[in-house]
Amino acid sequence: MPSINLPNPDRSITAYTLSGEPIPFIRHNATDFSRIAYAAAHVVADPLANNDPWLTPAIDWETTLKFRHRLWDLGLGVAEAMDTAQRGMGLGWPEAQELIRRAQAEARSREDSLIAYGAGTDHLVPGPDVTIDQIIAAYEEQVGFVEGQGGRVILMASRALAAAAKTPDDYARVYDRILSQVKQPVIMHWLGDMFDPALAGYWGYVDADAAMAVCLDVIAANAAKVDGIKISLLSAEKEIAMRRRLPAAVKMYTGDDFNYAELIAGDDQGYSHALLGIFDAIAPAASAALAALGKGHNDEFFDLLEPTVPLSRHIFATPTRFYKTGVVFLAYLNGLQDHFTMVGGQQSTRSLQHLAELFRLADKARVLADPDLAASRMKAVLAMHGVTA
């Protein structure tokens, strides 16, 4: 196994020898799994575009779409145009529309493609003059676009609504209106403020339990139009509490990138399905673990998935909204893209120390597909930062 010199928190440089045996890439069908599992997929930037990265996104469409096929080959669904795709952090609504159009065309090319698309209000700039009616219209525009492409909707949280809502009733009014119009049941998406500070106080309360009660009332009033809800609060206790209060036909999709293994496994009162950004980064491990769970091999499920949890906790460490950098960095290390460049220059949001620890944890989690390639690419990043590897 290769060795590489990595920086330590005390600023020293020491040799690290890789030891993880890579989890092999094995094709699966979604029917092999006893849980529905979506990976929120990232977009691949085009590093050769002549653009200003902070101002104008440039996307490598071929590589971006090829990655979606890889997820489908592993039996995973694709949660498209979500926050993992830098929605609201470099990817605007015009680029998201193009991504949705292209991804839906790819999905139609195969029978085993599970995909759903984020629809929100991000083309509406939050501000004191934005009205609830304008927010409803913005949601209607994006939901209409997704459904017009033949796609299924993931109803994303709205920064504009968080800024404009005066009471919980404003949330109920918006969601009741949108859910009454959708053509097929949607996946709702409650993203905590650790992922997006602009969503603080969502559902009308800072207190998570009070907010949850409002959300549950909205779901109960529209249960026939809600396939499930993804919550991303990074609290297993809160997710389990909400899961046990959902209407019987409404699914819980865990968005907890800290506690997903135990939440997917579940307990004697139920379990969570998955809609996770970390599944982009650890797709072969997630696929293998879900296949084991589908066979009733719970010990194998945990043996495969639990070692990825420290890696995920590191990638999603505070400030959590910068987790996309770690996801893309792993794609680079694993040869799934030829560069470590992100839309909006977001590769700069994590330090070299953070990336070095990510490398160690990825090795321990067995998610470096080709250790020699990963070491070579890590050395290139180190050299750019002045570290001789």
Residue pairs with C-beta under 8 A, 6 or more apart in sequence:
1 17
1 18
1 19
1 371
2 17
2 18
2 371
2 372
2 375
3 15
3 16
3 17
3 18
3 375
4 15
4 16
4 18
4 359
4 375
4 378
4 379
4 382
4 389
5 13
5 14
5 15
5 16
5 382
5 387
5 388
5 389
6 13
6 14
6 15
6 16
6 356
6 359
6 360
6 378
6 382
6 389
7 13
7 352
7 353
7 356
7 382
7 387
8 14
8 356
9 353
13 387
16 359
16 360
18 363
18 368
18 371
18 374
18 375
19 363
19 364
20 362
20 363
20 364
20 365
20 366
20 367
20 368
20 371
21 366
22 366
22 367
22 368
22 369
22 370
22 371
23 284
23 285
23 288
23 304
23 366
23 367
24 284
24 288
25 74
25 284
25 369
26 74
26 284
26 287
26 288
26 291
27 73
27 74
27 75
28 74
28 75
28 287
28 288
28 290
28 291
29 75
29 112
30 36
30 37
30 75
30 76
30 77
30 112
30 114
31 75
32 75
32 290
32 291
32 294
33 75
33 290
33 291
33 293
33 294
34 290
34 293
34 294
35 264
35 271
35 272
35 273
35 274
35 290
35 293
35 294
36 77
36 114
36 251
36 253
36 273
36 274
37 75
37 76
37 77
37 264
37 273
37 274
37 275
37 276
37 279
37 286
37 290
38 76
38 77
38 78
38 79
38 114
38 116
38 253
38 274
38 275
38 276
38 279
39 71
39 76
39 77
39 78
39 79
39 276
39 277
39 279
39 280
39 283
39 286
40 79
40 82
40 83
40 84
40 85
40 275
40 276
40 277
40 279
40 280
41 67
41 68
41 71
41 78
41 79
41 80
41 82
41 84
41 85
41 280
42 67
42 84
42 85
42 86
42 280
42 324
42 327
42 328
42 331
43 59
43 64
43 85
43 86
43 91
43 99
43 343
44 59
44 60
44 63
44 64
44 67
44 328
44 331
44 337
45 53
45 57
45 58
45 59
45 60
45 339
45 341
45 342
45 343
46 58
46 59
46 60
47 339
47 341
49 58
51 57
51 58
53 341
53 343
53 344
53 345
54 344
54 345
57 90
57 91
57 92
57 95
57 343
57 344
58 343
59 95
59 98
59 99
59 343
60 337
61 102
63 336
63 337
63 338
64 99
64 102
65 102
65 103
65 106
67 331
67 336
67 337
68 78
68 80
68 103
68 106
68 107
68 115
69 106
69 110
70 283
70 336
71 77
71 78
71 280
71 283
72 78
72 110
72 112
72 113
72 114
74 283
74 284
74 286
74 287
75 112
75 287
75 290
75 291
76 114
76 279
76 283
76 286
76 287
77 114
77 115
77 116
78 103
78 107
78 113
78 114
78 115
78 116
79 115
79 116
79 118
79 154
79 275
80 99
80 100
80 103
80 115
80 116
80 117
80 118
81 87
81 91
81 96
81 99
81 100
81 103
81 117
81 118
82 118
82 154
82 156
82 189
82 277
83 89
83 118
83 191
83 195
83 196
83 277
83 324
84 277
84 280
84 324
84 327
85 91
85 96
85 99
85 118
86 324
86 342
86 343
86 344
86 346
87 96
87 118
87 120
87 122
87 156
88 122
88 159
88 196
89 321
89 324
89 344
89 346
90 342
90 343
90 344
90 346
91 99
91 343
92 122
92 123
93 122
93 123
93 142
96 118
96 122
97 145
100 117
100 145
100 146
100 149
100 151
101 149
103 115
103 117
104 115
104 117
104 149
104 150
104 151
106 113
107 113
107 115
108 150
115 151
115 152
116 151
116 152
116 153
116 154
116 187
117 146
117 149
117 151
117 152
117 153
117 154
118 154
118 156
118 189
119 139
119 142
119 143
119 145
119 146
119 153
119 154
119 155
119 156
120 138
120 139
120 142
120 155
120 156
120 157
120 158
121 135
121 138
121 139
121 142
121 158
121 159
121 160
121 161
122 156
122 159
123 138
123 141
123 142
124 130
124 134
124 135
124 138
124 160
125 160
126 159
126 160
126 162
126 163
126 164
126 198
127 160
127 163
128 163
130 160
130 163
130 164
131 164
132 161
132 164
132 165
132 170
132 173
132 174
134 160
135 158
135 160
135 161
135 164
135 174
136 173
136 174
136 177
136 178
138 158
138 160
139 155
139 158
139 174
139 178
140 178
140 181
143 153
143 155
143 178
143 181
143 182
146 152
146 153
147 153
147 182
147 183
152 184
152 186
152 187
153 182
153 184
153 186
153 187
154 186
154 187
154 188
154 189
154 230
154 275
155 175
155 178
155 179
155 186
155 187
155 188
155 189
156 189
156 191
157 189
157 190
157 191
157 196
157 199
157 202
158 174
159 196
159 198
159 199
161 170
161 171
161 174
161 202
162 198
162 199
162 200
162 201
162 202
163 198
164 170
165 171
165 204
167 204
168 203
168 204
168 205
168 214
169 204
170 204
171 202
171 203
171 204
171 214
171 218
172 214
172 217
172 218
172 221
175 188
175 218
175 222
176 218
176 221
176 222
179 186
179 218
179 222
179 225
179 226
180 222
180 225
182 225
184 227
185 224
185 225
185 226
185 227
186 225
186 226
186 227
187 226
187 227
187 228
187 229
187 230
187 253
187 275
188 215
188 219
188 226
188 228
188 229
188 230
189 229
189 230
189 232
189 255
190 202
190 203
190 215
190 229
190 230
190 231
190 232
190 233
191 199
191 202
191 232
191 255
192 199
192 231
192 232
192 233
192 234
193 199
193 200
193 201
193 202
194 233
194 234
194 318
194 320
194 321
195 232
195 320
195 321
196 321
197 321
200 206
201 211
202 211
203 210
203 211
203 212
203 214
203 215
204 210
204 211
204 214
205 211
205 214
208 233
208 235
208 238
209 238
212 238
212 241
212 242
215 229
215 242
216 242
216 245
216 246
219 226
219 229
219 246
219 247
219 250
220 247
223 247
223 249
223 250
226 247
226 250
227 250
227 251
228 250
228 251
228 252
228 253
228 273
229 242
229 246
229 250
229 251
229 252
229 253
230 253
230 254
230 255
230 275
231 238
231 239
231 242
231 252
231 253
231 254
231 255
231 256
232 255
232 256
232 257
233 239
233 255
233 256
234 256
234 257
234 258
234 259
234 316
234 320
235 256
235 259
236 256
236 258
236 259
236 262
236 263
239 252
239 254
239 256
239 259
239 263
239 272
240 263
240 267
242 252
243 252
243 270
243 272
244 269
244 270
246 252
251 273
252 270
252 272
252 273
253 272
253 273
253 274
253 275
254 260
254 263
254 264
254 272
254 273
254 274
254 275
254 276
255 275
255 276
255 277
256 263
257 276
257 277
257 278
257 312
257 313
257 315
257 316
257 323
258 309
258 312
258 313
258 316
259 309
260 272
260 274
260 276
260 278
260 305
260 309
260 312
261 289
261 301
261 302
261 305
261 306
261 308
261 309
263 271
263 272
264 271
264 272
264 273
264 274
264 290
264 293
264 305
265 271
265 293
265 298
265 301
265 302
266 272
274 286
276 286
277 316
277 323
277 324
277 327
278 286
278 308
278 311
278 312
278 315
278 316
278 327
279 286
280 327
280 331
281 311
281 312
281 315
281 326
281 327
281 330
281 331
281 367
282 308
282 311
282 312
282 330
282 365
282 367
284 367
284 369
285 304
285 305
285 308
285 365
285 366
285 367
286 305
286 308
288 304
289 300
289 301
289 302
289 304
289 305
290 301
292 298
292 300
292 301
292 304
293 301
307 364
307 365
307 366
308 365
308 367
310 361
310 364
310 365
311 358
311 361
311 362
311 364
311 365
311 367
314 326
314 354
314 357
314 358
314 361
315 323
315 326
315 327
315 330
315 358
316 323
316 326
317 354
319 349
322 346
322 349
322 350
324 342
324 346
324 349
325 342
325 346
325 347
325 349
325 350
326 350
326 354
326 355
326 358
328 337
328 340
328 342
328 346
328 347
329 340
329 347
329 350
329 355
329 358
330 358
330 362
330 367
331 337
332 338
332 339
332 340
332 377
333 359
333 362
333 368
333 373
333 374
333 377
333 378
334 367
334 368
334 369
334 370
334 373
334 374
335 369
335 370
335 373
335 377
340 347
340 377
340 381
341 347
350 358
352 381
352 382
352 385
352 387
355 378
355 381
356 378
356 382
359 368
359 374
359 378
362 368
362 374
363 371
363 374
368 374
378 389
379 389
382 388
382 389
383 389
